[in-house]
């Protein structure tokens, strides 16, 4: 009986063995995970190398931006130098410009008597006019350097600064896409690794379950229930291995597809965009350098024109004309002095002074210098000018200079009269308008101002008559008058008010030393009874 039972158990155990052998045959067709390990480990190295390439590109593109920013800083410093140079040129031109304000002229004369260059001096001589033209052209020359600074700021500095900001944003976007793609492929790789390890683990579990089942099946002391339980466990593990195999195969296929897209599509596109970005940066900095040169080249014709004007002004200098202007400006009109008479001091007689000498005249009211006195009369060309305020009729000046001053004064007074008359005419018209249209204003309000203008015009006319009298006296057209007709009339009218007895101006003819023509001088002769 036992033998029959053992035989029946052995016969029943044959099917499981046959079933297991079929499973084993199926498992032989599955690739072992250790075989697949070498096939899927290569992408890990590629990912690491791709990451290294991104790091290198990131460093290089950042270096390119640093170069661009350094060039912007260079251009900014160049513009600052141009502005500073232009400012210094303008200050230099202003420093040597002739003074226009009379108060400034006096202060400048006191501070810098050796370097006092006034507007009238510049306008008088060709050499100083050329110098003034040089100063004006230098001012324009400075303006061109300001143009260089402005153009470099607007065309280079501002444009490149804006471009750098755009470049940084574009670079950030490209490397963000690259890192995102890199992270995605790394995630896919991790999923593949996890699926592979799970498949490997399930295969090992299936092998152990199969070995355990075979061991249980070969043991005659094990009950049928235990063998069946081991068989079911082996089948379950084999099914799990099959599922892991399918999942691993799907994950592997998906990873290979993603990897192909990554290395043949996404990464090349990103690298292409980075390359185009870098090439645009290089082109842009090259164009900026070209603009840098063009900005300078554009002002060269204008600077050349300034230099041509300076050359033209220099060529207009006429030394003969300037010499003649000096002669006209300082011509005195005096006749050269005559010979000095011999004075014989051996004779016991009073020392007399020759009428033709340049000593003090007898009619001057001054005592003659005694023999041996330290004070000596100086010849006419070397007589020092009076530094104080001169008389109103400019009698302290030589005849020719006096004539010019008097003529200038007459012209100035005539201009003042014309201005007052124009103002009076304008007020008269305004008064007529007020009379015709009372709503526009009160006509009586203008009368006071008209009266003032009339008085001013009358005073100016009297002044003109006075200076014209002196001018006629100098030119020899009229006989000499004591201070002019107007001055004599004013003096006669004012004498009773001051309580001073009137005096009668008389003329005494006296020959001044060194003059061939008589010079009229005014003396006051007391009336009878004084």
C-alpha positions in Angstrom: 0.0 0.0 0.0 2.8 2.3 0.8 4.5 1.4 -2.3 1.3 2.2 -4.2 0.9 5.5 -2.5 4.5 6.4 -3.2 4.0 5.5 -6.8 0.9 7.6 -7.1 2.6 10.6 -5.4 5.6 10.3 -7.8 3.2 10.1 -10.7 1.4 13.2 -9.5 4.7 15.0 -9.0 5.7 14.5 -12.6 3.3 17.2 -13.9 4.5 19.9 -11.6 8.0 19.0 -12.6 7.0 19.2 -16.3 5.2 22.4 -15.6 8.2 23.9 -13.9 10.4 22.9 -16.7 8.2 24.8 -19.1 8.4 27.9 -16.8 12.1 27.5 -16.7 12.2 27.2 -20.5 10.2 30.5 -20.7 12.5 32.2 -18.2 15.5 31.3 -20.3 14.2 33.5 -23.0 14.2 36.6 -20.7 17.4 38.7 -20.8 19.1 38.7 -17.4 19.2 42.1 -15.7 23.0 41.9 -15.5 23.1 41.7 -19.3 21.0 44.8 -19.6 23.0 46.8 -17.1 25.8 47.5 -19.5 23.3 48.6 -22.2 21.6 51.2 -20.0 24.6 52.5 -18.1 26.1 54.5 -21.0 23.4 57.3 -20.9 24.5 58.1 -17.4 28.0 59.1 -18.7 26.4 61.1 -21.6 24.2 63.0 -19.1 27.2 63.9 -17.0 29.1 65.0 -20.1 26.1 67.1 -21.3 25.9 68.8 -18.0 29.6 69.6 -18.1 29.1 71.1 -21.6 26.3 73.3 -20.2 28.6 74.5 -17.4 31.3 75.3 -19.9 28.9 77.2 -22.2 27.5 79.0 -19.2 30.9 80.2 -18.2 31.8 81.3 -21.7 28.6 83.2 -22.3 29.0 85.0 -19.0 32.5 85.9 -20.0 31.1 87.4 -23.2 28.7 89.5 -21.3 31.5 90.7 -19.0 33.5 91.7 -22.1 30.5 93.7 -23.4 29.9 95.4 -20.1 33.6 96.3 -19.9 33.4 97.8 -23.4 30.4 99.9 -22.3 32.4 101.1 -19.3 35.3 102.0 -21.7 33.0 104.1 -23.9 31.5 105.8 -20.9 34.9 106.9 -19.7 35.7 108.1 -23.2 32.5 110.3 -23.2 33.5 111.7 -19.8 36.9 112.6 -21.1 35.4 114.3 -24.2 33.0 116.3 -22.0 35.8 117.3 -19.6 38.0 118.3 -22.6 35.2 120.3 -24.1 34.5 122.1 -20.8 38.2 122.9 -20.4 38.4 124.3 -24.0 35.3 126.4 -23.4 36.7 127.8 -20.1 40.0 128.5 -21.9 38.2 130.4 -24.7 36.1 132.3 -22.2 39.1 133.2 -20.1 40.8 135.0 -22.9 37.7 136.6 -24.4 37.8 140.4 -24.2 35.8 142.0 -21.4 32.6 143.7 -22.4 31.3 145.2 -19.1 32.9 148.5 -18.1 33.0 147.5 -14.4 34.7 144.2 -15.4 37.1 146.2 -17.5 38.2 148.4 -14.6 38.5 145.4 -12.3 40.5 143.5 -14.9 42.8 146.5 -15.5 43.5 146.7 -11.8 44.2 143.0 -11.3 46.0 142.3 -14.6 47.3 145.5 -16.0 49.8 143.7 -18.2 47.3 141.3 -19.7 44.3 143.6 -20.0 42.8 142.9 -23.4 39.5 144.8 -24.0 36.9 144.4 -26.7 37.9 147.7 -28.4 41.5 146.5 -28.6 40.4 143.2 -30.2 38.3 145.0 -32.8 40.9 147.5 -33.7 43.8 145.4 -34.9 44.0 142.5 -37.4 46.2 140.4 -35.1 43.8 140.6 -32.2 40.8 140.1 -34.4 42.6 136.9 -35.6 43.1 135.9 -32.0 39.4 136.6 -31.3 38.5 134.4 -34.3 40.8 131.7 -32.9 39.0 131.8 -29.5 35.6 131.6 -31.2 36.6 128.7 -33.4 38.1 127.0 -30.3 34.6 127.3 -28.7 33.1 125.6 -31.8 35.9 123.0 -31.6 34.9 122.2 -28.0 31.3 121.9 -29.3 32.3 119.1 -31.6 33.8 117.1 -28.7 30.5 117.5 -26.9 28.8 116.1 -30.1 31.2 113.1 -29.9 30.2 112.5 -26.3 26.5 112.8 -27.0 26.6 110.5 -30.0 28.7 107.9 -28.2 26.3 108.0 -25.3 23.1 107.6 -27.4 24.4 105.3 -30.2 26.7 103.1 -28.2 26.3 103.3 -24.4 22.5 103.4 -24.3 22.0 100.8 -27.0 24.5 98.4 -25.6 23.2 98.8 -22.1 19.7 97.9 -23.3 21.1 95.0 -25.4 23.0 93.6 -22.4 19.8 93.4 -20.4 18.1 91.6 -23.2 21.1 89.3 -23.7 21.0 88.3 -20.0 17.3 87.5 -20.2 17.8 85.4 -23.4 20.8 83.6 -21.9 18.9 82.8 -18.7 16.0 81.4 -20.8 18.2 79.2 -22.9 20.1 77.7 -20.0 16.8 77.3 -18.1 15.5 75.2 -21.0 18.8 73.2 -21.1 18.7 72.4 -17.4 15.0 71.5 -17.7 15.8 69.1 -20.6 18.8 67.7 -18.6 16.6 67.2 -15.5 14.0 65.5 -17.6 16.4 63.0 -19.1 17.9 62.3 -15.7 14.4 61.7 -14.3 13.8 59.2 -17.2 17.1 57.6 -16.5 16.2 57.2 -12.8 12.8 55.7 -13.7 14.6 53.2 -16.0 17.1 52.3 -13.2 14.2 51.7 -10.8 12.4 49.6 -13.3 15.5 47.6 -14.0 16.2 47.0 -10.3 12.6 45.9 -9.7 12.8 43.5 -12.7 16.1 42.1 -11.4 14.7 41.7 -7.9 11.6 39.9 -9.2 13.7 37.6 -11.4 15.8 36.6 -8.4 12.7 36.1 -6.3 11.2 33.9 -9.0 14.5 31.8 -9.2 14.4 31.3 -5.4 10.7 30.3 -5.5 11.4 27.9 -8.3 14.3 26.3 -6.5 12.2 26.0 -3.4 9.4 24.4 -5.3 11.7 21.9 -6.9 13.2 21.1 -3.5 9.8 20.6 -2.0 8.7 18.5 -5.0 11.7 16.3 -4.7 11.3 15.6 -1.0 9.0 12.6 -0.5 8.4 13.6 3.1 6.6 16.8 2.2 2.9 16.7 2.0 1.1 17.5 -1.2 -0.4 20.7 0.3 3.1 22.1 1.0 4.2 21.2 -2.5 1.1 22.9 -4.0 1.7 25.9 -1.9 5.3 26.1 -3.1 4.2 25.7 -6.7 1.7 28.5 -6.4 4.3 30.7 -4.8 6.7 29.9 -7.7 4.0 30.7 -10.2 3.2 34.0 -8.5 6.9 35.0 -8.5 7.2 34.1 -12.1 4.1 36.2 -12.9 5.6 39.2 -11.0 8.8 38.7 -13.0 6.8 38.7 -16.2 5.1 42.0 -15.2 8.4 43.6 -14.2 9.8 42.5 -17.5 7.0 44.1 -19.4 7.3 47.3 -17.4 11.0 47.4 -17.7 10.7 46.8 -21.5 8.2 49.6 -21.8 10.3 52.0 -19.6 13.4 51.1 -21.6 11.6 51.8 -24.9 10.3 55.1 -23.6 13.8 56.1 -22.2 15.4 55.3 -25.6 12.9 57.5 -27.3 13.3 60.3 -24.8 17.1 60.0 -25.0 17.0 60.2 -28.8 14.8 63.3 -28.6 17.1 64.8 -26.0 20.4 64.3 -27.8 19.2 64.7 -31.4 16.5 67.4 -31.0 16.2 69.3 -27.7 19.9 69.8 -26.8 21.0 70.6 -30.4 18.2 73.2 -30.6 19.3 74.8 -27.3 22.9 74.7 -28.3 22.0 76.3 -31.7 20.1 79.1 -29.9 23.0 79.7 -27.6 25.4 79.8 -30.5 23.2 82.3 -32.4 22.9 84.4 -29.2 26.7 84.4 -28.9 27.2 85.3 -32.5 24.8 88.2 -32.3 26.8 89.4 -29.3 30.0 89.3 -31.2 28.4 91.1 -34.2 27.0 93.7 -31.9 30.2 94.6 -30.3 31.9 94.7 -33.7 29.2 97.1 -34.9 29.6 99.3 -31.8 33.4 99.5 -32.4 32.6 100.6 -36.0 30.2 103.2 -34.7 32.9 104.3 -32.2 35.1 105.2 -35.2 32.3 106.7 -37.3 31.3 109.1 -34.5 34.8 110.5 -34.5 35.0 110.6 -38.3 31.7 112.5 -38.7 33.1 115.5 -36.8 36.4 115.6 -38.6 35.1 117.8 -41.4 33.7 120.3 -39.0 36.9 120.3 -36.9 38.8 120.8 -40.1 36.6 123.7 -41.0 37.4 125.3 -37.6 41.1 124.9 -38.2 40.7 126.3 -41.7 38.9 129.4 -40.2 41.8 129.8 -37.7 44.3 129.6 -40.6 42.2 132.1 -42.6 42.2 134.5 -39.7 45.9 134.1 -39.3 46.5 134.9 -42.9 44.3 138.1 -42.6 46.8 139.6 -40.1 48.2 142.8 -41.7 51.2 144.3 -39.9 51.1 147.5 -42.0 47.5 148.1 -41.1 48.0 147.5 -37.4 51.0 149.9 -37.4 48.9 152.5 -39.1 46.1 152.0 -36.5 48.6 152.6 -33.7 49.7 155.8 -35.4 46.1 157.0 -35.7 45.2 156.0 -32.2 48.1 157.8 -30.5 48.7 160.7 -32.9 48.9 163.8 -30.7 48.8 166.7 -33.2 51.6 168.5 -31.4 54.3 170.2 -33.4 57.9 169.3 -32.6 59.5 171.7 -30.2 61.8 174.4 -31.5 65.4 174.9 -30.6 66.3 175.7 -27.0 68.0 179.1 -26.7 71.3 179.5 -25.1 71.2 181.0 -21.6 74.3 182.9 -20.6 74.7 182.7 -16.9 77.9 184.7 -16.9 75.9 187.9 -17.3 74.5 189.4 -14.1 71.0 189.4 -15.2 67.9 187.6 -14.4 67.6 184.2 -16.0 65.0 184.2 -18.7 63.3 181.4 -20.4 63.2 181.1 -24.1 59.8 181.4 -25.7 60.6 178.3 -27.8 61.6 176.1 -24.9 59.3 173.6 -23.2 59.6 175.2 -19.7 56.6 176.6 -17.9 55.1 179.6 -19.7 54.9 183.0 -18.1 51.1 183.0 -18.2 50.7 179.8 -16.2 50.9 181.6 -12.9 53.6 179.2 -11.6 57.0 180.2 -10.3 59.9 179.3 -12.5 62.4 176.7 -11.2 65.5 178.2 -9.8 68.9 177.4 -10.9 70.1 174.2 -9.3 66.6 173.0 -8.5 66.1 169.2 -8.7 62.9 169.4 -10.7 63.5 169.5 -14.4 61.1 170.0 -17.2 60.5 166.9 -19.3 60.3 166.9 -23.1 56.8 166.5 -24.6 57.0 162.8 -25.8 57.8 161.6 -22.3 55.4 163.7 -20.2 53.4 161.4 -17.9 49.7 161.4 -18.2 47.5 162.5 -15.3 46.1 159.3 -13.8 43.1 161.1 -12.2 39.8 162.0 -13.8 40.4 164.5 -16.7 38.5 167.7 -17.3 35.2 167.6 -19.1 36.5 169.2 -22.2 39.4 166.7 -22.5 41.9 169.6 -22.5 44.5 167.4 -20.8 44.7 165.4 -24.1 46.8 166.2 -27.2 44.8 168.0 -29.9 44.2 165.0 -32.1 43.1 162.8 -29.2 41.0 165.6 -27.8 39.2 166.0 -31.1 38.4 162.3 -31.3 37.1 162.2 -27.7 34.9 165.3 -28.3 33.6 163.8 -31.5 32.7 160.6 -29.7 31.0 162.5 -27.0 28.9 164.5 -29.5 27.9 161.3 -31.3 27.0 159.7 -28.0 24.8 162.7 -27.0 23.1 162.7 -30.4 22.2 159.0 -29.9 20.8 159.8 -26.5 18.7 162.6 -28.0 17.4 160.3 -30.7 16.3 157.7 -28.1 14.5 160.4 -26.0 12.8 161.7 -29.1 11.7 158.2 -30.1 10.3 157.7 -26.6 8.5 161.1 -26.7 7.0 160.3 -30.1 5.7 156.9 -28.8 4.2 158.6 -25.8 2.6 161.2 -28.0 1.0 158.5 -30.1 -0.2 156.8 -27.0 -1.7 160.0 -25.7 -3.6 160.5 -29.0 -5.0 157.0 -28.7 -6.1 157.7 -25.1 -7.8 160.9 -26.2 -9.7 159.1 -29.0 -10.5 156.1 -26.8 -10.7 157.2 -23.2 -11.6 153.7 -22.1 -8.1 152.5 -22.9 -6.4 154.9 -20.5 -6.1 158.4 -19.1 -4.4 160.9 -21.4 -3.4 163.1 -18.5 -1.2 160.4 -17.0 1.2 160.7 -19.9 1.8 164.5 -19.6 4.2 164.2 -16.7 6.4 161.8 -18.6 6.3 163.9 -21.7 7.4 166.9 -19.7 10.3 164.9 -18.3 11.4 163.8 -21.8 11.2 167.4 -23.1 13.5 168.5 -20.3 15.9 165.7 -20.9 16.0 166.5 -24.6 16.7 170.2 -23.9 19.5 169.3 -21.5 21.1 167.0 -24.0 20.9 169.6 -26.7 22.7 172.1 -24.4 25.3 169.5 -23.8 25.7 168.9 -27.5 26.1 172.6 -28.1 28.8 172.8 -25.4 30.8 169.9 -26.8 30.4 171.1 -30.4 31.8 174.4 -29.3 34.8 172.7 -27.9 35.1 170.6 -31.0 34.9 173.6 -33.2 37.6 175.3 -31.1 39.9 172.3 -31.5 39.3 172.2 -35.3 39.9 175.9 -35.6 36.5 176.6 -37.1 35.2 178.8 -34.2 36.9 181.3 -31.9 37.7 180.0 -28.4 35.0 180.4 -25.8 35.2 180.0 -22.1 33.6 176.6 -21.6 31.2 177.0 -24.6 28.2 179.2 -25.0 26.0 177.0 -22.9 28.5 176.9 -20.1 28.9 180.7 -20.2 25.2 181.2 -20.1 24.8 178.8 -17.2 27.6 180.5 -15.3 26.1 184.0 -15.8 22.7 182.9 -14.7 24.0 181.1 -11.7 26.3 183.9 -10.5 23.6 186.1 -8.8 22.2 183.0 -7.0 25.6 182.1 -5.6 26.2 185.7 -4.5 29.4 186.0 -6.6 30.0 189.0 -8.7 29.9 188.2 -12.4 33.0 187.9 -14.3 33.6 188.4 -18.0 35.5 185.8 -19.9 38.2 187.2 -22.0 40.7 185.6 -24.2 44.4 186.1 -24.0 46.6 184.8 -26.8 49.6 183.0 -25.6 52.1 180.9 -27.5 52.6 177.5 -25.8 56.0 176.0 -25.8 56.6 174.0 -28.9 53.5 175.3 -30.8 53.5 177.5 -33.9 49.9 178.4 -33.7 48.4 180.4 -30.8 46.6 178.5 -28.0 43.6 180.3 -26.5 43.3 180.2 -22.8 40.6 181.6 -20.6 41.3 184.2 -17.9 38.8 186.0 -15.7 39.2 189.7 -15.4 37.5 191.4 -12.5 35.0 194.1 -13.3 35.7 197.7 -12.4 35.1 198.2 -8.7 36.5 194.8 -7.6 
